[in-house]
Amino acid sequence: FRYGRWENERGYEGDAIFMNPYTNTSYYPRAKTEKSEGIDFLEPGSWKMTSWGYPKACANYHNPDQFFVTFGRRPTEPERTLPKFLYVSEDRGVHFKRVANLDEPVYSMNVSRTEKQRLTVFTPKSIMNTTNFGKTWEKYNYTKDFRAAGGSRKVSGVVNPDNPDEVWVGGRDGTVIASENGGKSWSNISGKLPKGQVSELVYHEGSKGDLYALVNGFGVFYKAAGKKDWQLW
């Protein structure tokens, strides 16, 4: 519960896994995964899932019953185990299954709004694309000088849902790289961002490419489409 009290008297610790992009409906699914990974998935045993698991999720714009969820944090206690990989629900959270042929942890993802849907995922070392939801993948590594961050959120990544060839990835040392061909080639657009971890990137939908970057310890920075410079927002 994002802005009120729910097992938290301070009232600011958010437990929402994700929000429907059109209705703002919050979902709190409960479903088992294979080999007891995640125990009962989002509400395992006596442990209540919180935003400290760094959940990321996205919905399929073409199919409101389908959504994807992954977690950035890896608690070590058995009773707090979270699923390590990317999961999909085809029935709004009643059941989950692992996305096929994907054995790497995922830190962000997107399903495009294009006629031929593309699922894009960001791992610590590469971007991966599939147009058949995991039957086959295309994989492209980040640049050699790009470094994933330490801790719970290794990379941050965003996609233009109307043109999934346009992608951006943030890592450590204030680094942001961009691609206009789905990850086949990259350019460094970090500019003069401070040297902190870029823990979140936001693509401003409806703009022509405006970006926001949360740099840990420094603040939120804004880069207008077509501009080279970031400014403190």
C-alpha positions as CSV (number, residue, x, y, z in Angstrom):
1,F,0.0,0.0,0.0
2,R,1.9,3.0,-1.3
3,Y,0.7,6.0,0.6
4,G,-1.1,4.7,3.8
5,R,-0.7,2.2,6.5
6,W,-0.4,-1.5,6.0
7,E,1.8,-3.3,8.5
8,N,3.9,-0.1,8.6
9,E,3.1,2.7,11.0
10,R,5.4,5.1,9.2
11,G,3.2,4.9,6.1
12,Y,5.8,5.4,3.4
13,E,7.3,2.0,2.7
14,G,5.8,0.9,-0.5
15,D,4.7,-2.7,-1.0
16,A,3.2,-2.4,-4.5
17,I,4.7,-4.9,-7.0
18,F,3.5,-3.0,-10.0
19,M,0.7,-0.9,-11.3
20,N,-1.5,-1.3,-14.3
21,P,-0.4,1.5,-16.6
22,Y,-3.9,2.6,-17.5
23,T,-6.0,1.9,-14.3
24,N,-3.4,2.2,-11.5
25,T,-4.6,-1.1,-10.1
26,S,-2.0,-2.8,-7.8
27,Y,-1.4,-6.5,-8.1
28,Y,-0.3,-8.8,-5.3
29,P,-0.1,-12.3,-6.8
30,R,0.5,-15.5,-4.9
31,A,1.7,-18.5,-6.9
32,K,4.2,-21.2,-6.6
33,T,7.3,-21.6,-8.8
34,E,9.3,-24.7,-9.6
35,K,11.7,-26.2,-7.1
36,S,10.4,-24.1,-4.3
37,E,12.2,-21.1,-5.7
38,G,10.3,-18.1,-4.3
39,I,8.4,-20.5,-2.0
40,D,4.8,-19.1,-2.7
41,F,6.3,-16.5,-5.0
42,L,5.2,-13.0,-3.8
43,E,3.9,-13.8,-0.3
44,P,6.2,-16.6,0.8
45,G,5.3,-18.2,4.1
46,S,5.4,-15.9,7.1
47,W,7.5,-13.3,5.3
48,K,5.7,-10.3,3.8
49,M,7.0,-9.1,0.4
50,T,8.2,-5.5,0.5
51,S,9.6,-3.1,-2.0
52,W,13.1,-4.0,-0.6
53,G,13.0,-6.8,-3.1
54,Y,13.4,-4.2,-5.8
55,P,10.6,-5.7,-8.0
56,K,10.4,-4.7,-11.7
57,A,7.4,-5.5,-13.8
58,C,5.8,-4.7,-17.1
59,A,2.5,-5.4,-18.8
60,N,1.8,-6.5,-22.3
61,Y,0.0,-3.5,-23.9
62,H,-1.8,-5.9,-26.4
63,N,-2.8,-8.5,-23.8
64,P,-3.8,-7.1,-20.3
65,D,-3.9,-10.6,-18.9
66,Q,-0.1,-11.0,-19.4
67,F,2.6,-9.4,-17.4
68,F,6.2,-10.1,-16.4
69,V,8.0,-9.7,-13.0
70,T,11.5,-10.0,-11.8
71,F,13.4,-9.0,-8.6
72,G,16.7,-7.1,-8.2
73,R,17.5,-8.1,-4.6
74,R,18.7,-11.6,-3.5
75,P,18.1,-12.2,0.2
76,T,20.2,-15.1,1.5
77,E,17.8,-16.3,4.2
78,P,15.9,-19.4,2.9
79,E,12.6,-18.1,4.2
80,R,13.1,-14.9,2.2
81,T,14.1,-16.4,-1.1
82,L,12.9,-14.5,-4.2
83,P,12.8,-15.9,-7.7
84,K,16.0,-15.3,-9.5
85,F,14.9,-15.1,-13.1
86,L,12.1,-13.6,-15.2
87,Y,8.6,-14.9,-14.7
88,V,5.4,-14.4,-16.7
89,S,1.7,-14.7,-15.8
90,E,-0.9,-15.3,-18.5
91,D,-3.8,-14.9,-16.2
92,R,-3.2,-11.7,-14.1
93,G,-1.2,-13.4,-11.4
94,V,-3.1,-16.6,-10.7
95,H,-0.2,-18.7,-12.1
96,F,3.4,-18.0,-13.0
97,K,6.0,-19.7,-15.1
98,R,9.6,-18.9,-16.0
99,V,10.2,-17.3,-19.3
100,A,11.8,-19.9,-21.5
101,N,15.5,-20.1,-22.4
102,L,16.6,-17.3,-20.1
103,D,19.1,-18.4,-17.4
104,E,20.3,-15.0,-16.4
105,P,19.0,-12.6,-13.8
106,V,16.9,-9.7,-15.3
107,Y,16.9,-6.2,-13.9
108,S,14.5,-4.5,-16.3
109,M,12.3,-5.3,-19.2
110,N,9.7,-4.0,-21.7
111,V,7.1,-5.4,-24.1
112,S,6.8,-3.1,-27.2
113,R,3.6,-1.6,-28.5
114,T,4.6,-2.4,-32.1
115,E,2.6,-4.7,-34.3
116,K,5.2,-7.4,-34.0
117,Q,5.7,-7.4,-30.2
118,R,9.2,-7.6,-28.8
119,L,10.2,-8.5,-25.3
120,T,13.4,-6.7,-24.3
121,V,15.3,-7.6,-21.1
122,F,18.4,-6.2,-19.5
123,T,20.9,-8.5,-17.7
124,P,24.2,-7.4,-16.0
125,K,26.2,-7.9,-19.2
126,S,23.8,-7.8,-22.1
127,I,20.5,-6.9,-23.7
128,M,18.3,-9.7,-25.0
129,N,15.4,-9.5,-27.4
130,T,12.7,-12.0,-28.4
131,T,9.7,-11.7,-30.7
132,N,8.2,-15.1,-29.6
133,F,8.3,-14.6,-25.8
134,G,11.4,-16.8,-25.2
135,K,11.4,-19.5,-27.8
136,T,14.4,-17.8,-29.4
137,W,16.5,-14.8,-28.3
138,E,18.9,-12.3,-29.8
139,K,21.7,-11.3,-27.4
140,Y,24.0,-8.3,-27.6
141,N,26.7,-7.4,-25.1
142,Y,27.1,-3.9,-23.7
143,T,30.3,-2.0,-24.6
144,K,33.6,-3.2,-23.1
145,D,34.0,-0.1,-21.0
146,F,30.5,-0.3,-19.5
147,R,30.4,-1.6,-15.9
148,A,27.4,-3.0,-14.1
149,A,26.9,-1.7,-10.6
150,G,27.3,-3.7,-7.4
151,G,24.6,-4.3,-4.8
152,S,21.0,-5.1,-5.6
153,R,20.4,-3.3,-8.9
154,K,23.1,-4.1,-11.3
155,V,21.8,-2.1,-14.3
156,S,18.9,0.1,-15.2
157,G,17.4,-0.1,-18.7
158,V,14.6,1.5,-20.6
159,V,13.0,1.1,-24.1
160,N,11.0,3.2,-26.3
161,P,7.9,1.0,-26.5
162,D,6.9,2.4,-29.9
163,N,10.4,1.8,-31.3
164,P,12.1,-1.1,-29.4
165,D,15.3,-0.5,-31.3
166,E,15.8,2.6,-29.2
167,V,17.2,1.5,-25.8
168,W,19.3,3.0,-23.0
169,V,21.2,1.4,-20.1
170,G,22.7,2.8,-16.9
171,G,25.4,1.4,-14.8
172,R,28.2,2.5,-12.4
173,D,30.3,5.6,-12.5
174,G,27.5,7.7,-13.9
175,T,27.5,5.8,-17.2
176,V,24.6,5.8,-19.6
177,I,24.9,4.1,-23.0
178,A,22.3,4.2,-25.9
179,S,21.5,2.1,-28.9
180,E,19.3,2.8,-32.0
181,N,19.5,-0.7,-33.3
182,G,18.4,-2.9,-30.4
183,G,21.9,-3.3,-28.9
184,K,23.9,-4.1,-32.0
185,S,26.0,-1.0,-31.4
186,W,26.2,1.5,-28.6
187,S,27.1,5.2,-27.9
188,N,28.1,6.7,-24.6
189,I,25.7,9.6,-23.7
190,S,26.9,10.0,-20.1
191,G,28.1,13.5,-20.7
192,K,29.0,15.2,-17.3
193,L,26.8,13.0,-15.1
194,P,28.3,12.6,-11.6
195,K,30.1,9.4,-11.0
196,G,27.4,7.5,-9.0
197,Q,25.4,4.5,-9.8
198,V,22.6,5.1,-12.4
199,S,20.1,3.1,-10.5
200,E,17.0,4.1,-12.4
201,L,16.4,5.4,-16.0
202,V,13.0,6.7,-17.1
203,Y,12.0,7.3,-20.8
204,H,9.4,10.0,-21.0
205,E,6.7,8.5,-23.2
206,G,5.0,11.0,-25.4
207,S,8.2,13.0,-25.8
208,K,10.7,12.6,-28.6
209,G,13.2,10.9,-26.3
210,D,13.5,12.8,-23.0
211,L,15.4,10.9,-20.4
212,Y,15.6,11.0,-16.6
213,A,18.4,9.3,-14.6
214,L,18.5,8.7,-10.9
215,V,22.2,8.8,-9.9
216,N,22.6,7.5,-6.3
217,G,23.9,10.1,-3.9
218,F,23.5,13.0,-6.4
219,G,19.8,13.3,-7.5
220,V,17.7,13.0,-10.6
221,F,19.1,14.4,-13.9
222,Y,17.2,15.3,-17.1
223,K,18.4,15.2,-20.7
224,A,16.1,16.6,-23.4
225,A,15.7,14.7,-26.6
226,G,18.4,15.6,-29.1
227,K,20.5,17.4,-26.4
228,K,23.9,16.2,-25.2
229,D,23.9,17.8,-21.7
230,W,22.2,16.4,-18.5
231,Q,20.9,18.9,-16.0
232,L,20.0,18.4,-12.3
233,W,16.2,18.1,-12.3
